[in-house]
Amino acid sequence: MCYNVDAKYTKKDLEDTFNVEANFNTWNGEKILSGFRAKGTVEKPLPIITDENPDAAVIGDWGLLPLFSKDRSFQSKTLNAVIEELDIKNSYKNSINKRCLVLVNGFYEWRSLDKFGNPDPEGKIKQLHRIRLNNNDKPFALAGIYNVWNDIVTFSICTTKANTLMAEIHNSKKRMPVVLNERDHQNWLFNEDYMHFYHPTYNVDLIFENLEPNKTPNTLF
C-alpha cells in the first residue's frame, strides 16, 4: 500500500508542471508526509487537483472522510482505496466519480529480506526504496478520489496490483499506487471507466532508488 510520499517541490513547480494555479498561501515542500500506520485524527495535508476545479491545485487532507463519518478518526482507514473495490466499499462508492490528482514527486516502499539479505515476502528485514515516475524528476500525479466533509477536502490514494518492478520492491503486499502518465491526467479526472487504470491493463515507466543498499541482518537492531 502507499502510506509514505515525497512532496519536495515548490508552488511554481506545480504550476509549471500541471498548468494550474496553486491556490494556497503556504506549503512546506521539504517535509515528507507520512500516514504509515496512522491512528486516530492525523492531519496530512497534500496538494491535489480535483475534477471540479481542474485549473487549480488546492490542499487536501489525506484520508477520505465519507458522508457517514462522525469524526476525523476514520481517516486512518482510508489512506488508500483499492481500485478494484471502489464500487463495493461503502467508504468509496459515492466518490467513484469524484476524481483528483494527488501531486507528489516520489513514494516509498520497503522490500522484505530474509536473515541472509535475500528477497523474502515473509522476511523481517525491511529495505527502504524511493520510487518515482520516469519523467526527468518533475512532480507527477497519483490517482485519487475525494470527498468534501464539513468543508474539508479529504482524499484517498488509489492502489492497484503491483507491476513487475513494484512486485519486486513491495514484495510482501505486491500493491502500488495508481501512478498516472501525464497524458492521462484528464482521462482520470473525467473518464468514468476507472477500470482502465487497473494493472496490468494500465502500466507506467517507474524508476527507483534503494535508500538502504548496505542493510544487512547486522543492522536490523
C-alpha positions in Angstrom: 0.0 0.0 0.0 1.1 3.6 -0.3 1.4 5.4 3.1 4.5 7.5 2.5 5.1 10.0 -0.2 7.6 12.7 -1.1 6.4 16.2 -1.7 9.6 18.1 -2.2 8.5 20.8 -4.7 7.5 24.4 -4.8 4.3 26.1 -5.8 6.0 27.1 -9.1 7.0 23.5 -9.8 3.3 22.6 -9.6 2.1 25.5 -11.6 4.7 24.8 -14.4 4.2 21.1 -14.5 0.4 20.8 -14.2 -0.5 24.2 -15.8 -2.6 25.2 -12.8 -2.7 28.0 -10.2 -1.5 26.9 -6.8 -4.3 28.2 -4.5 -2.7 28.1 -1.2 -0.6 30.5 0.8 2.0 28.3 2.5 3.5 24.9 1.7 6.4 23.2 3.4 7.7 21.4 0.4 10.7 19.9 2.2 8.8 17.6 4.5 7.9 14.0 3.9 4.2 13.3 4.6 3.5 10.0 6.2 0.3 8.2 7.0 2.1 5.0 7.8 0.1 3.1 10.5 -1.7 6.3 11.2 -4.2 6.1 14.1 -6.9 8.5 15.2 -7.1 12.0 13.9 -4.0 12.7 11.9 -3.6 15.7 9.6 -1.7 15.0 6.4 -2.1 18.0 4.0 -1.0 17.5 0.4 -1.7 19.4 -2.8 -4.3 17.9 -5.1 -6.2 18.8 -8.3 -9.9 18.0 -8.4 -12.3 17.3 -11.3 -14.5 20.2 -10.0 -11.6 22.7 -10.3 -9.0 21.3 -12.7 -7.2 24.6 -13.1 -6.1 24.9 -9.5 -4.0 22.9 -7.0 -5.6 23.0 -3.5 -4.6 21.5 -0.2 -6.4 18.2 0.5 -6.4 16.2 3.7 -5.1 12.6 3.3 -7.7 10.1 4.3 -11.1 10.3 2.7 -14.0 11.0 5.0 -17.3 9.7 3.6 -20.6 11.4 4.5 -21.3 8.9 7.2 -18.1 9.7 9.1 -18.7 11.1 12.6 -15.2 12.5 13.1 -11.8 12.5 11.5 -10.6 9.4 13.3 -12.0 7.5 10.3 -9.2 8.9 8.1 -6.7 6.3 9.3 -8.8 3.6 7.5 -9.0 5.4 4.1 -5.4 6.5 3.3 -5.6 4.1 0.4 -8.5 3.0 -1.8 -8.2 -0.4 -3.5 -9.2 0.5 -7.1 -10.6 -3.0 -7.7 -13.1 -2.5 -4.9 -14.2 1.1 -5.3 -17.8 0.1 -6.3 -18.3 -2.2 -3.3 -16.8 -0.3 -0.4 -19.3 1.9 1.4 -16.5 4.4 2.1 -15.8 5.0 -1.6 -19.0 4.2 -3.6 -20.1 7.8 -3.6 -16.7 9.1 -4.5 -16.0 6.9 -7.6 -16.6 9.9 -9.9 -15.1 12.5 -7.6 -11.6 12.2 -9.0 -8.4 14.0 -8.1 -4.7 14.1 -8.9 -2.5 13.7 -5.8 0.7 15.7 -6.5 3.9 14.1 -5.4 7.5 13.6 -6.7 8.1 10.2 -5.1 6.7 7.5 -2.9 8.3 5.0 -0.6 8.0 1.2 -0.1 10.0 -1.4 1.8 11.4 -4.6 0.3 11.3 -7.6 2.7 14.5 -9.6 3.1 15.4 -12.8 5.0 18.1 -13.0 7.6 20.7 -13.6 4.8 19.6 -10.4 2.9 17.7 -12.2 0.2 14.3 -11.1 -1.0 11.6 -12.8 1.0 7.9 -11.7 1.3 7.9 -13.0 4.9 11.3 -11.6 5.7 11.8 -9.4 8.8 14.4 -7.1 7.4 12.9 -4.1 5.6 14.9 -2.2 3.0 13.6 1.3 2.1 13.2 2.3 -1.6 12.1 5.6 -3.2 10.1 5.2 -6.4 9.0 7.8 -8.9 7.7 8.2 -12.5 10.5 8.3 -15.1 9.8 12.0 -16.1 13.0 13.9 -15.6 12.5 14.4 -11.9 9.3 16.5 -12.2 6.3 16.3 -9.9 3.8 13.7 -11.0 0.3 12.6 -10.1 -1.2 9.6 -8.3 -4.8 8.8 -9.0 -7.1 9.8 -6.1 -10.7 10.1 -5.1 -12.1 12.7 -2.8 -15.0 13.9 -0.7 -15.7 17.2 0.9 -16.6 16.6 4.6 -17.6 19.5 6.8 -15.9 21.9 4.3 -12.7 19.9 4.4 -11.4 18.3 1.1 -10.4 14.8 2.0 -8.9 12.2 -0.4 -7.6 8.7 -0.7 -4.8 7.4 -3.0 -6.0 4.6 -5.3 -3.9 1.5 -5.4 -3.7 -1.4 -7.8 -1.9 -4.7 -8.2 1.9 -4.2 -8.4 3.6 -4.2 -11.8 6.8 -6.2 -12.3 9.1 -3.6 -10.7 6.9 -2.9 -7.8 6.2 -6.6 -7.1 10.0 -7.0 -6.6 10.2 -4.0 -4.3 6.9 -4.2 -2.4 7.2 -8.0 -2.3 5.2 -8.5 0.9 1.9 -7.0 -0.3 2.5 -6.6 -4.1 0.4 -3.4 -4.4 1.3 0.0 -5.7 -0.4 3.4 -6.1 -2.0 4.1 -9.4 0.7 6.3 -11.0 -0.6 8.4 -13.9 1.2 9.2 -17.1 1.0 12.9 -17.8 -1.2 12.3 -20.9 -3.8 10.5 -18.8 -4.4 13.3 -16.2 -7.6 14.4 -17.9 -8.7 10.8 -18.6 -8.5 10.0 -14.9 -10.3 13.2 -13.8 -13.2 13.0 -16.4 -13.4 9.4 -17.6 -15.9 7.3 -15.7 -14.3 4.0 -16.6 -11.8 3.8 -13.7 -11.2 0.1 -14.5 -9.0 1.2 -17.4 -6.4 2.1 -14.7 -6.1 -1.4 -13.2 -2.7 -3.1 -13.6 -1.8 -4.9 -16.0 -4.2 -3.1 -18.4 -2.6 0.2 -17.4 1.2 0.5 -16.8 3.8 3.2 -16.4 7.5 3.6 -16.5 8.8 3.8 -13.0 12.4 4.2 -11.6 13.6 3.6 -8.1 16.4 4.2 -5.7 17.5 1.8 -3.0 18.0 4.0 0.0 19.4 1.2 2.2 21.7 -0.8 -0.2 24.0 -1.9 2.6 21.3 -3.0 5.0 22.2 -6.4 6.4 21.0 -8.6 9.3 23.6 -6.9 11.5 21.9 -3.5 11.1 18.4 -4.8 11.9 18.6 -3.8 15.6 
